[in-house]
Amino acid sequence: MIRNIFSLALAISAASLAMSEPAPAQMPGQPTSAQATSVAAGKRSGVAEADGVRVHYDVYGDLGSGKTPLLVLHGAYMSADSMAPFVERFARTRPVIVLDQRGHARTGDAPGPITYEAMADDAAAVLDAAGVRQADVFGYSMGGGVALQLAIRHPDRVLHLVPVSAGTRLDAMYPEVIAGIAQITPAVFENTPIRREYDRLAPRPQDFPRLVDELKILDATPFDWGAAVRALRHRTMIVMGDYDIVTPEHAVELFRLRGGGAAATAAQGFLTEAPPARLLILPATSHIGVIGAADSLVALVTPFLDDVAPPPPEGFF
């Protein structure tokens, strides 16, 4: 199991490295260097005060444009910079806000434990600091849990909700994943891009072992948000890989909790309006692989954010 977790850490680190270095060749749909430069040129940074924590955030685009901004929330051991594949693509069509979660990157350590509830409150404080009343929210992995809690705790701040590779219960993850996380140590990350990025960005690089301990506690603490998630009124798009750390059965459960899969709608044979919930399971895609699917994922999430109903195919009516 230690070998598996070490491989997992290296995979995460490799993904982080791939995001931080220029690609050797232009892939279909990948932002051009001119597009990436244009997005970066519109970037500004700020700090939000939240319960004794100074939360770093970046804004891409014009928050005064009249378009609903998208708040992007990263996963464990990541940073705002790690979400660049998503930020660069989404920022072509809307303003984007991305933050460093407590304990991570430029935000650094915070008093008390790292919890989904505290991180959700941090995200609300970032919206306050940025002068944003309401935003769409896209969260990956740990950030997906934060997105759900933001909608639960601050429902008026969220319009569209996109939890990616996240669940409403601890046991939505495979038991083998939970057991493996418990065996992670700071040494697993030595000489990896993730550790180097943490050391480069964090106010106190020596706090990394504390981050590992706090995230292990977070991923060992039982929770069940099913009832609260069912009560939400936000349009929701659930995204998973078919080989994600969360089971595909839970993806369907979450889809139904959010009002998806109504029999009457399915019986119509076609959709006449944008549905309240959408489910995207990416094929041949692992938890880390979701990051590599940014191009197709953003292309599918964007119509959801814009409340676009799938057009009926020609030739049927």
N, C-alpha and C positions, 0 to 999 in steps of 0.2 A: 504493500500500500504506500509506503514511503516513496518507492520508486515511481509509482503512479502520480503521487502528488508532486514530486519533483518534476516529472514530465509536464504536469499541468502548469506549474509555475513557469517552466521554460517556455511553454506554449504562449502563456499570457505575455511573458517578456518578449517573445519573438513578435507577437502582434503589436506590442508597444513600440518595439524597434522599427517595425515596418511602417508604423504611422509617423514616426519621427524622422524618417529618412526619405528622400525623394525616390520615387519608383524609377527603375531603369528604363522602362518603356511605358508609353501611354496606353492604358487599357480602355476598352469601350465604355463610355459614360463617365470616365474618371475626370475630375475637374482639371482643366488645362492649367499650366503655370500662370497664365494671365488671369484666369478665373480665381485661382487660389490667392494670387497677389491682390486682386480686387477685393476679395472678401476680407483679407487681412488688413487692407488699407482702411476699412471701415470699423476696425476693432477699437473699443475703448474698455478700460478696466476700472473696477471699483471694489469697495469693501463694504460689506453689510455687517452691522453689529447685531449679534443674536445670542442672547443669554451668555454673555461673557466671551463669545467667540467672534473673531474677525474673519468673516467668510469672504474669500476672494471670488470675484466673478468677472467674466468678460462679456461684452455686448458686441454683436456683429450686426451692422445695419442700423436703420433709423427707427427708433422706438416711436417716433412721432408720425410714422408713415400712414397710420390708420389700419395697418395690417396686424392681426393678432400675433404677438411674438410667441416663439417656441422656447420653452425652458428645457434644457438638456441636462440630464443627471447621469453621471458616470458610475461605474461599478467599483467593487473593492480593489484596492491597491492601484487604482487608476488616478486620472486627473482630468481637468478640463481639456488639456492638450490631447489626451488620449482619444477624445471624442471627435477629433478633427475630421475623420472621414464622413461623419454625419453632419457636423456643423457646416463644413464647406458646401455640402450639397443642399441642405435645408436653407442656408442663407442666400441662395440664389432667388428664393421666392418669398422670403419673410425675414423679419428680424429674429435673431437667435441670442439667447442668454445661456451661458454655460458656466457652472461654478465648480470650485474645488470643495468636495464634501469635508465635513469636520474630520480631523485626523489625517487628512490627505493633502499632499502638495503644498501650495502656498498658504492654505488656511492653517495647517498644522494642528497640533494637539489641542484638545479642549477639556475644560473641567468636566468630570463625570464620564460615564460610559458613552460609547457610540450606540445609539438606538435609532430605529427607523423613525420614531416619533420626533426625536430631537433633530434629525436631519431634515424631516419635513418642515419643522418650524424654521430651520435655517433657510430652506428654500423660500418660504413665505417672506422671511426677512429680506432676502435678496430681491424679490419682486418689489417689496416696499422701497428698498434703497434705489432700485432702478426706475421707480415711479410707474410701475406697471400694476394695473388693477386686476387684470385677468390674463392668463396665458394658456396656451396648449402645453402639454407636458409629455416629454419623451424620456423614459428612464430605462437604462440597461442594467440587468442583473441586480445588484444591491440598489442601484438607482431606480430600477423598476419598482422595488418595494417602497422606496422613498416616494415615488410618484403616486402609488396607491395611498400611502399615508397622507400625502399632501391633499389629495382629493377628499379623504375621510375627515381630516382635521381642519382643512381650510377650503371647504367645497366651493365657496364663491370665487376663489382665486383661479380655479381650473375650468377650462372650456372642454377641450378634447384631451383624452387620456390614452397614452400609449405605453403600457408596461411591456418591456422586452425581456424575455428569459427570467421571469419573476413569478412568484406564487403568492397565494393568500395564506399558506400554512407552511410551517417548517418541514413537515413530512411530504410536501409537494416535491421535494428533492429526493432523489434515490438514496436509500440508506447508505450505500457505498460512498456516495459523495459526502454525506454528513460525517461519516466515520473518517474519511480521508482528510477533510478540513481540520478535524481535531488533531491530526498529526503534523500539521504544518508548523515549522519553526522559522525564526528569522534567518537561519543559516541557509534555508532553501533558496533564498533570494540573493545570496551573496554573488557578486560579479554578474548580475543580470541587468538588463535595461531597466526593469521596474525599480530596482534598488538605486541604480544610478540616477534615474529621473527623480526619485524621492529625495535623494541627497542633494540634487541640483535645485529643487524647488522648495523644499521644506524649510521653515524658519529654524528648526532644530533637527538636523538629520539624525541625531542620537536618539530621537523618539521613535524610530522605526520599530524596534522590538515591542514597544507599547502598542503601536498600531496593530501589529500582528496579534497580540494578546486580546485586544479589544474586538477585533473582527472575528476571532475564534469564538469569543463569548457570544457575539451577535448571532453567529451561525449555529450556535448550540442552544439558543434560547427558544423554547416553543412559543408559537403564536398561532392565532386563528382569526383572520379578519373576514371570514366568509359572510357573516351577517351584515357587517358594515359595508362591504363591497357590493353586496346585493342591493343595499339601500341607496347607492349612489345614483345620481341622475345624469352623469356625464356620458356622452358618447365615448365608446372605448374600443380600441383596437389591440388585441392580444397578439403578440409576436413570440414565436419560439422556434428553435431548431428541432428537427425530428430526433436528434441525438443530443439534446440539451441536458443540463443538470436537473431541470424540472421535467417531470414525466409528461408525455403527450396527453395522457388521460386528464391531467390537471389543467392543461391548456383548454380542453373542451369544457371542463367543469367551470373554469373562469369565464369562458365565452358564454355559457348558459347563465352564470350568475349575473352577467351584464346584459341579459335580455336577448342574447343571440340564439339562433336556431329555432325560432318560433315556427311551429308546424304550419300555421295558417299562411305565413309568409312563404315558406318553402313550397307549399301546395300550389301557389300561383305560377310557379315555373319561371318567373322573372321578377326583378325588383322594380318597383315604380318610384321609390324614393330611397334616399340614403338610409341604410339600416342603423339601429342604435348601437350594434356591436359588430365587429369584424374579427375574423380569426385568420392569422397567417402562420402556417407552419412551413418553414424553409426546408427543402429536401436536402438530404446528405449534409446536414449542417450541425456542428457541435456548438457548445456554449461559446467557445472562442471564435468559432467559424462565423458566428453572427456578425462580428465586427468586420470580417472580410466580405460580407454580403451587403455592405452599405449602399452600393449603387442600386441594386434591385429593391432593397428594403425601402429606401427613400422614395423611389418611384412609386411604390405601392402605398406608402403611408401618406404621401402628399395629397392624393384625392380624398382620403379620409379626413385629413385636416381641413380640406376645403369643402367638405360636405357634398362631394360629387357622387351622384348615384351611378353605378355601373351602367353604361349604355346597353340597350338590348341589341343582340346581334341581328344583322340584316338577314332577310330571307325567311323569317319565321311568321311574320304577320303582315 
